[in-house]
Amino acid sequence: PFEVLIVGGGPAGAAAAVYAARKGIRTGVAAERFGGQVLDTMAIENFISVQETEGPKMAAALEAHVRQYEVDIMNLQRAEKLIPAGADGLIEVQLANGASLKGRTVILSTGARWRQMNVPGENEYKNKGVAYCPHCDGPLFKGKRVAVIGGGNSGVEAAIDLAGIVKHVTLVEFDHKLRADEVLQRKLRSLPNVTIVLSALSTEVHGDGNKVTGLSYTDRTNDEQHRLELEGIFVQIGLLPNTEWLKDTVALSPRGEIIVDERGATNIPGVFAAGDATTVPYKQIVIAMGEGSKAALSAFDHLIRHSAP
Ligand code: FAD
């Protein structure tokens, strides 16, 4: 068995692996896709001390750093079930290929995925104007026109945030009213360079082959088609944690995030969690790495307290 078994190989899992391996304990990482969301990212400009890098480059660097140590990397492995420790003290993780892995401690770092609009052009122009993270990509649209899709708290927060950077923001909401907290809505309505469009169904992302040039939507009150000319579209209709496989075992928040305490511990003894899959707010690479490191140190602490002398 592993002393630390990590499920998920994004920034959180990679950081956990390095911290665990440096304690000289047997460490394994099982990941569906080593690198995680970073593989889908273009420019990264907020990884502190690295002024600018690219996602695939960072993913390769994560893997190279983990491979400096004796870590068993099991890539292209999807976990399907977690079974808490029995009398033998081993936690079991069952994989989609039928195999199962065991660990004295387990760190869950399966990340999250952004809900997409699923309209023509969205995938084609991802990273070419279609964005999901205002903290990451907002500054790339300085002085430009953008739309924010979604009028919940994250959409309205994104619109307020972006209004301070870009030339103009159009907030596009499907429902006939915004769902964000009243205080956020008030702030949004006070901004001079924000337009709010309600009852709007986004139908297509337009582009010139290289980058986004517009967004079409249907006014649901009269079925009229409209087209916005703009350079960026921030989709803010939900971040879905990759935790469906845990819902029968680990305590999750109403949004499906793994509930962790300040040490990264879950409700199951010996099981820790880190990164975008957890209740820790602000889904960012530096935060995921910090949380992954913390979870590994907590797992090590658990091992020295619970293993036979
Ligand atoms: P993830 O990166 O999501 O990794 C999860 C890992 O778990 C992957 O290896 C995945 O394959 C694996 N996994 C999932 N389910 C299972 C399963 N059942 N079994 C086994 N393995 C599983 N952040 C920034 O700080 N700066 C940026 O500029 C930035 N830009 C971004 C741009 C885009 C387009 C996107 C999508 C995100 C961006 N982010 C950015 C956010 C950042 O990528 C995430 O916060 C970070 O990757 C979270 O790390 P994580 O390790 O928690 O999860």
Residues whose N, C-alpha, C, O or C-beta is under 5 A from the ligand:
A	BS01	FAD	V7 G8 G9 G10 P11 A12 G13 A30 A31 E32 R33 F34 G35 G36 Q37 V38 D40 T41 A43 I44 E45 N46 Q77 R78 A79 S109 T110 G111 A112 C133 C136 N242 A274 G275 D276 A277 K283 Q284 I285 V286 A288
